[in-house]
Amino acid sequence: MKKAISVLLVILLSAAFLPFAHAKEDGVTIASVSFLPRIVLPDKPAAWQENAAQILREYLQKLTGCTQTDAYGPVKVCLDDDAVQPPSQKDGAYRIAVRGGDLYISGAGRRGTLYGVFGFLQDVCGVRWYTPELEVVPPTPDVCVAAEYAAEYTPYFEYSETDWRTGKSTLFATANRMNGSAYRGGVPDEWGGSVSYLSAFAHTLTSQFCSSASYFDTHPEYFALHDGKRSPKQLCLTNPDTIRIVTQEVLSLLRSTYDPEKGLQIVSLTQNDNHDFCTCDACAKLDKENGSHSGTIISFANAVADAVLDAGYADVAIDTFAYEYTRKPPTQVVPRENVIVRLCSIECCFGHTMDDPACKDNVSFMEDLRDWSKICGRIYVWDYGTNYGETFNFFPNLHVLQRNMQILYEHNVRGVYGEGNYYIDRCDGEFGDLRGYLQCRLTADPYLDYDAEMNGFLAAYYGEGWQAIREFIDLCCEKGVTKRKHAHIFQRAKGSLPALTAGDVRRCDELWKTAIAGAQTDTQKQNVLRSQICWRYWKASNGKQEFSFLRLPSERMQARDALYQDIVAFGNDCIGEMTRKRGLSDCPALHLLRIPFCWSTLYDNAFWDKISPFVEKIYHTLCK
C-alpha cells in the first residue's frame, strides 16, 4: 500500500512539472519544446485560414524546437471562431485574445487571419521578417502569453505596395502587411490574394486604353491637340468618342478579369509620362474653369467610373493621377466615390518632412494634399524613396520616413505606393533592404517604434557593428540637407550631403571600419561592404579622402578602380534608373579618370576607347 501511494505521489509531483501544464504564474503556455497547440479551424476552412494555421504551427516549432508534432498541450488556438470578432470588417483587421485559457485569433476579409498570425508571432514571439532571406526567430523553450492577453489591429491603409526588391516576396510582404501585387504578380488565395490592378499599373492612356497604335492613324482627333498638332502621347479627354472607347475597353476588361470574390479591384486610367496635354477648345475651357489640368482628367475618370458602377461593379475603383501638370486639384469637379486619385510626390524634397514650412518644395505639395483631402475620399500617394539619378549615393531621407507616413494617413490618404529602386538587382549599393523593410512596417503602422524597428534590422543584417552604421545614417541625414540645400530624386552625388565637415568625413570612415570589424558572419560582412559603396561613391564624387586631388594620381586611380571593381563584383551594371538602359561602361579610361556619374555608356565613345590603352599603361606604370 505504501509503495502504491509513493508511486502515485511521484506521478502527481512529476505531472506538476510537465510542459503540458496549462497555466503558469505569468500566463498561458501556448507551445513548448515538448508540445504544440491544437489549432482549431472553422468548418470548411478557406485556403488562407489553412495557410495561417500551417504558418503558426511551423513558426511555433521553429521557436521552441519542438519535434513532437503529434503531442498537443491543453491550450487550443482557435482561428476565426465566433467567440472573438475582429475590431472591424476592413480586410486585414484582426483581434487576438485569450478566453477561457485558449488563444483566439480572428480576422476580417481574406488577409485578417494571416495578419493576425503574423502579428502574434511578431508582437508576442519576437519573430521578424527583415528580408526574404533574413528572418529572426528567437529560440525559447516556452511560448507564453498573459492570461488576459488581448490585441487588435485595423489597417491604416486599404492599399499598400512597394517595388523595393524585398516586396516581391509573398511571405515577406504578407508578414509585413503589404497587400499590393503590381510587382509580385498574382498572389494565391492561400496568401489572402491582393488588392490588384486589373489593368497595367500606370501610364495606361494611349498605351492600354484607346491606344495610339490602334487609333491614331485613322482618328487623330481622339488624341491631344498640343502645340497646334495632334500628339499620340496623350488623349483628348473631352472627346465623346474617346470617352466611349475607353469605357467600352474598361468594361470589356472587367468582363474578362473581374472576380466578385476578391474585394477591391482597380483599373488605372492614367496620363502618359509626358506633358503633351490637350489644349483643344473643350479641354482648355474645362481646365480653365477648374484652375488646373486635373479638371479634364477627373471629369474623364468620373464618366468611366459612373459607367462601371452602373454595370454593377460596386467594388471596382477607377484610378487616375494627380501628377506633375495634373497635381493641383480642380475647383469645380469632385471625384466620384469610386475614383482613386493617385497623388505623386515627385517634385518634393525628401530630406525635409512634407509639412516642413521652411521647405518651399514641400509647402506646395502640402497645399495640394490638403486641397485634395477636402474633395476626395480615396487619395492614394505615389511616393519616392531613393535617388534615381545616382542610386549608389546615400539618400538622406531615412529620418523623415515615419513623419511623412503619418502626414499621409492624417490627410485622408487610403493607399500608399512606395517606389524604391525596382532595378535594385542591377544597382544595389546603399540601404535598399532596410528601406524596403521600413516601407512595409510604416504602411502597416505609421506610429510604431521606428527606432526599435530600424535598430533591430541593422543588428540582424550587419552584425555587432550595427551601431556604427546607425550613427553614419543619422549623421548623413542630419547633414544631408540644409535650409537652402534639398534632397531630390534626381540629385547629383557631387555636392550632396552639403553640411558634412572634414571631421564628419573622417568620422564616417571610422564608422565603416567599425562596422566591417563587427560583422559576425560572411553574409553580414558582405552586407556591410555592399552598403559601404554608398559612402565610397560619395567620396569619389566629391573628391574626399582617398579620392582627393591632394593624393597622388596613382592613389586616386587605384581608389576609383577599386570602387568600380567592387560595384561590378556585387552584380551591379548601372548607376541608377536614368542610366539603367545604358549600363556601366567597360571603358577603363572612364573610371580611372572621371567621377562615378560618368561611368556609364553615355560617355562610351571613340575618344575614350581610343585613349584607354594609354591610360591603362600609365596606371599600371604608376602602380608598380
N, C-alpha and C positions, 0 to 999 in steps of 0.2 A: 504493500500500500504506500509506504513512504517513498519507495522507488518510483511508483507511478506519479505521485504528487511532485517529486523532484523533476521528473521528465516534463510534466505539464508546466511547471514553473519556468523551466528553461525555454520551453516553446513560447510561453507568453512573453517572457523577457526579450527573447530574440525577435518576436514579432514587433515589439515596440520600436526596434531599430531598423526594421526592414524599410527599403526605399519606397515600398508600397504605401507607407504612411500617408494619409490623405492631407492632413494639415500640419504645418509647423507653426511655431510661435509667430513667425514673421509672415505667414500667409499660406498659400496653397501650392503644393508641388505639382507642376504640370507634367514634367518629364524628368528622368534621371538617367544615370548610367545603366540602370537595371530595367527601366520600363519606359514606354511611351504612352501617351494618352490614346484612348479610343476616340476617334474622330467620327462624329455623327453628322451625316448629310441629310438633306431633305429627301423625301421620296422622289424618285425620278430626277436626280440632280442634273443640273446643266453642266456643260463641258467646263466652264470656268470655275464652278464650285468643286468639281472633282480635281481640277488642277490646283486649286487653292489648298485642298486637303493634302495633296501629294507634296506640294511645296512646304507646307507646315511640317509634315512628317519628316521630310528629307532634312530640313534645317534643324529640327529638334534632335535628330540623330547626329548631325554634324556638331551641334553644340555640346551634347552630353557624351558622345562616343558610344551610345547605346547600340549594342549588336543584337539585343533580344527583341527582334522585331515582332514577335508574337506574344510578348509579355506586356499586358496592359495594366496600368495603375487604376485606382478607383476614380480618377478625375476624367470626365469627358470634356471634349472640346466640341461644341455644337455650332455648326456653321449654318447661318440663316434660319435659325429657329425663331418661331413667332414670339417666344418669350422675351426676346430682345429685338427692338426695332432700330434701324439706323436713324440718325437725327434728322435726315431729310431724304427726299426721293431723288435728289440730284445724283446722277450716275457717278459713282466713286465715293459717295458718303458711306461711312461705316460707324458702328458702335461696338465697343468691346466691354464686357462686364463679367464679373464673377457673380454667379447666382446659385445659391444652394450648394456651394463648393465646387461647381463646374464652371468652365470658361465658355462664354458665348461670344462669337464674332458674327455680326450680321451686317450685310452691305446692301446698298441700293444699286440698281442697274446691273450692267454686266461687269463692272470693274470694282464695285464696292467690296465684295468678299475678298478678292485678291488684294486690294489695297489694305483691307483690314488685317489680313495675314501678314503682309509685309510690314504694316505698321506695328503689329505686335512684335515681330522679330526685330525691328529697328529699335523701338522705344523701350521694350522690356528686356530684350536679349542682347542688345548692342550690336546686332548684325549690320553691316554696311556693304553696299554695292557701289564701290568707288569708280570702277571701270568695268567693262565686260570681262576683263582678265583678273581684276583685283577685287576680291570680296574679303571682308574681315568677319570671321565667325569666332568670337571669344569663347574658348572652351570652359565649360562649367559642369560640375557633377550633378547639379540640380537646377532646373528652370522653375523659379518660383514667382508667384505674383501675390500681392496683398489680398487678403480675404475680401476686402471691399473694393478691389481694383475696378476702375471704370475709365474709359477714354472714348472720345468720339471725334469724328473728323468730317468736315464738309469741304469739298474742293473750293478753292478760291476762284478758279477759272474753269470755264466749261471746255476750253481747248488749250492745250499746251504742246509745244513742238519745238524741236531744235535740230539743226543739221550738224552739230558737233559729232565727231566720229562715234563717241560713246552712245549717243542717242539712237544709233542704228540697231543696237542690240535690244531685242524684245524683252529679255529678262531684266537688263539694266533699266530700260525705260519704264517698264511696269513697276518694278520695285521702287523706283523713284517718282512714280505717279505722273509720267509723261504719256499723254493719250493720243497725240497725233501720229500720222503714219506716212507723211509725204516722203520721208527718207528711209522708211522701213519696209515699204511695200505693204501688202495686206497683212494685218495682224490676225492670227487664227482666233476662232471663238474661244478656245480654251484659255487664251490670254485676255479675254474680255473684248476683243475687237478693238476698234479705234474710232475716233471722230475723223471721218475720211472726206477728202476732196474727191468727188466723183469725176471732176474734170482735171485738167492739168492744174498745177499749184498756183501759177502766176503767169501774167502777160498772155492771156488767152485770146483777147480780141484781135482779130486779123490773123491769128495763128490757128487756134482750135475752132473758134466760132466766127462765122462769116469770114472765112479765110481769104486772104488776098490771092492765094493760089487758085481758088475756085471762082472768085467773082470779079477780081479787079479788072481783068481784060475786057469783060463784057458789061460790067456795071461799075464803072469808076465812081459813079455818084453815091455808092454805098460807103465810100471812104472819105477821109478827111480832106477838106479843102484847106490847104496850108500854103502860105506864101503864093497864093494865086493859082496853085495847081493841086490836083488830087494826089494824095500820098497813100501808098499801100500799107503804111506802117501804123495808121490809126483809123478808126471808123468815124463816119458821120453819125453821131448818136441821136440826132433828131429825125433822121430819115425814116419814115414809117416802114419802108421795106427792110431796112437794116434791123429795126426792132422786131419785125415779123420773122425774119430769117433766124435771128439769134434765139428768139423764143421757141420756134419750131425745133431748132437744134438742141436746145436745152431740154425740152420735153421728150424729144427722141432719146437723148442720153438717159434721162430718168426712167423711161420705159424699159431700157435695157440693163441698167445698172443699179437702180434704187432697190434697197432691201428694207421692207417695212419693219423688220425685227431689230434693226441696228441703231435706232435713235437718230440723233442729229447727223445729217449728211450735207455736204457743202458743194456748191458749184461756183467756181471762180469766173467772174466776168470782169477782167482787169485789163487796164490800159497797157499797151506795149511799152517797152523801156526806151522811150524817146519823147521828144517834145513836139511832135507833129500833130497837135490837137487841131480839131476842126474849127475854122473861122467862117463858115458859111453864115448867111444871114440868120437862119433859125438858131443855130448853135451859139452864135455870138450874142444874140438877143437874150437867150436863156441864161447864159453865163453872166452877162451884164446885170440882169435882174437879180442874180444871186451873189454878185460880188466875187465870184470865183468860178473857175472851170469845173468845180465839183457840181455846179448846177446841172450840167448836161449828164455827167456820169451817174449821179444819184437819181435823176429822173429816168434815165435809161434802165438802171438796176431796178427801180420801183416797178416799171412797166413789166419787166420779165418776172419779178417776184410776185406780182399780182396774178399773172397767168399760172405760175407754178402753184400758188395757193388755191386758185380756182380749180386746178386739175386734181386737187385732193392730196397734195404732198405737204402736209402740215409740218413735218419735221425736216424739211429741206430749207436751207438758207442760201440766199444769193450773196456772194462775197464780191466786194469791189474795193478799189484802192482809194486812199487819200494819200497821194504820193506825188512829191515834187509839185507840179503845177495844179494838182487837184487837192493838195493837202489842206488848204483853207476851207472850212465848212461853208455850205451855202446859207444864205439868209432867208430864203423863201421855201425851199424844198426840204422836206423832212423824210429821212429814210424809213421805209416800212419796217415793221417788227421782224420780218423775215429777211431783212437785208443786213449783212455784216459790212461794216466799214473798217477796212484794214489800214490803219494809220501807220505810216512809215517814218522812222526817226532818222533817216539817212543824213540829214543836214546837221544833226545835233553835235555838240561837243560831248564826248563820252568820258572826259576826265573830270567834269563837274556834274553834280546831280541835276536832273531835269528841272528841278524847282529852284536852282540857284539864281537869285535875282541879279547877280553880278555877271552872269554869263549870257551875253546877248543872243547867241545862237539858241540857247535853251529857253530863254524868255519867249521867243517867237513860237517855239514848239509847244510850250505850256499853254500859251494863249489858244492855240488851235485845239489842243487836247481838252481844255476846259470848255471851249465852244462846242466841240463835237459831243462832249458828255451831256450837254444840255438838250441835244436834239436826237441823240442816237442811243438806244438801249443795248446795242450789240456792237461795241467797239472791240476790234482786235488790234494788236500792235505788232508790227514787224519791226523788231529791234535788232541792233547790230552789236557785235561783241568783240571785234578784232580789227587789226589793221590790214585792209585788203590790198593796199599798195605794197607794203613790205611786211609780210606776216611774221617773219623771223624776229622782227623788232618787238621789244616789250611794249605792250599796250597798257597805259596806266589808268585802268578803269575798274580794277577789282575792288576798290574801296567804295564805289558808288553803286554797285550792282544791287545791293539789298534795298537801299533807299529808293532807287529807281523802280524796282518791282513794287514796292509799297505805294509809290505815287500812282502807278498804273492801276492797281487794284482800287485805290481810293478815288479814282476818277472814272468809274463805271466801265473799265476795261474788262472784258469777259474772256478774252483769249490772247495768248502771247506766243509768237513765233520768234525764237532767238536764233538769228542767223549767226553761225560761227564760221569756221572755215571748212565747208563741205569737201574741200580739196585737201583735207589735213593729211591724208596718206601720202601726199606729194609735197607737203610743205609744213612740217611739224618740227618746230624747234623753240617753242615757247611754253605756254601753260595750257595747251588745248584740253587735256584731260581734266584738269582742275576746273576749267571754265565750263566744260560740259556737265560736270557733276553739280557745280553751284547753280547753273541754269536750271537744271531739273529740280533741285531742292528748293530753290526760291519760288518757282512757279507752284510747287506743292504747298509751300508755306512762306510767304514773304516776311513773316515775323519770327522765324526760327532764330536759334542761337547761331548767328553767322560765323562768329569766331570759332566756336566749337566745331562746326562743320568743316570750315577751311583747315583748321589745325589737325583735325582727325585725318582728313585726306592727305595733308602734307606728310604727317608722320608715317602713314602706311605706304605712301607712294615713294618717298625719298629716304626714309630711314631716320637714324638718330640725329642727323644734321638738319632736320626739317626746320628748326627754329631759325637757322641762318637764312634759309630760303624765305621764310615768313618775314624776317627783317628786311631782306632785299626787296620783296614785294611792297612792303609798307613804305620803305624809303623811296622807291622809284615812283610809287603812286603819289606820295606827298610832293615829290619834286618834279613830277611829270607834267604838271600844268601850273600856270600862274594866272593872275587876273587878265593878262593880255595874251598868254600862250595857251592854246587849247589842244585837245586831242580829237582829231577827226579820223574817219576810217580810211582815208587815202593819204595819211600823213607820211611824209618822208622821215626816214630814220635820222638823217642828218639834221641836226637842230632840235630833235625831240628830247624829252626829259630836260627841259631848259634850265631848271634850277639846281641840277646836280653840281656840286663843287668838286674841286680836285680831291679834297678829303673824302667826299662821298664816293668818288670813283675808286679810290684806294680801299675804302671800307667794303665796297661791293666785291672787289677782287678777293678780299679776305673771307667774306661770307661764302663765296662759292668754293674756296678751298676747304672751309669747314664742312660744307655740305657734302663735298666729294668724300672727305675723310669719314663722314658719319654714315655713309651708305653701308648697310649690313649684308646686302646680297648683290649679286651681279646685276639683277634686274633693277634694283634701286639705284645702283651706280649708273647704269645706262639711262635711267630716267633723269638723274641729276645732270649728266653730261648732255643729254638732248636738250633739256630746258636751259642749260647754260649757254646754248647757242645764241639765245636772245640777247644776252649780255655781251658776248663777244661780237655779235653783229653790230650792236650799238657802238661799241668802242671802235670797230673798224670803220663805221660810217662817220664817226666824229673825230677820228684821229687821236684816240686816247690810249695811254699806256703802251702796250707793245706795238700798237699801230700808229704811234705818234711820229710826226716828222722830225722830232728830236732824236729818234732812233736811227741807226744805220739803215741804209736802203735794203741791205740784205736781211736785217731783222724784220723790217716791215713786210718784205716779200714773204719771208718764212711764216709770219703770223697770218697773212692773208691766205697763203697756200694751205696752212693747217686748218683754218676755218672752212675754206672751200671743201677740202677733202673730207672733213667731218660732216659737213652738210650733206654731201653726196653719200657718205658711208651710212648715214641714218636713213637712206632711201628717199631723200628729197630731190626733186627735179624742177622746182620753180621757186621764185621769190615770193609770190603772192598771187591773189586772184587775177590781178591785172596782167600778170605775165605768165599765167598758167598755160596759155596756148603757145607761148614761145619757149618756155622752159629754160633751164640753166644752160649756159653755153659751155662747150668743152674747149673753148679757145683759151689757152693758158695765159696769154698776154692780158686778158681782161681781169682775171682775179689776182694776177701778180702785180698789176699796175694801178687798178682802179678800185673805187669803193664798191661795196657789195650791190648797191642798186643797179650797177652796170653789168652784173654777172649773168645776163640773160642774152638770148639770141637776138634781142632787139639790136644789140651792138655787134653782133657776129657778122662782120663783113670782110671784104677782101683785104682792107688795110690791116685789121687786127690779126687776121690769119697770116698775112704776109710777114708781119714783124714777130710773130710768136716764136719761130725758131731762134731768132736773135735774143729775144727776151729770156727764153729758157736757158740759152747758153750763158748769158750774163748771170742769171740767177744761180745756176749750178757752179759757176766760177766763183761767185761771191760767197757761196755757202760752203766751199771746200774747207 
